[in-house]
Amino acid sequence: MNVLSDFTIRLNAAVPKSDLDQELSNLSDLLAAKEEKIKKMEDEIKKLRKRRTSVKKQVGGKKQV
């Protein structure tokens, strides 16, 4: 039964029954794309924060004249 349910969900996603289903599918795809973009940006923020910390340590370790 689970296989049939999965098939039905995939079929409805590929070939929506109505305009409302099509719009819902489009919004779902848009949401997934935005979540992926957010994940990439979060990773980039972490990388930049780490780089900033290492630069501060290097600058702090040297004597300034």
Secondary structure as UniProt FT lines:
FT   HELIX           2..14
FT   HELIX           19..61
//
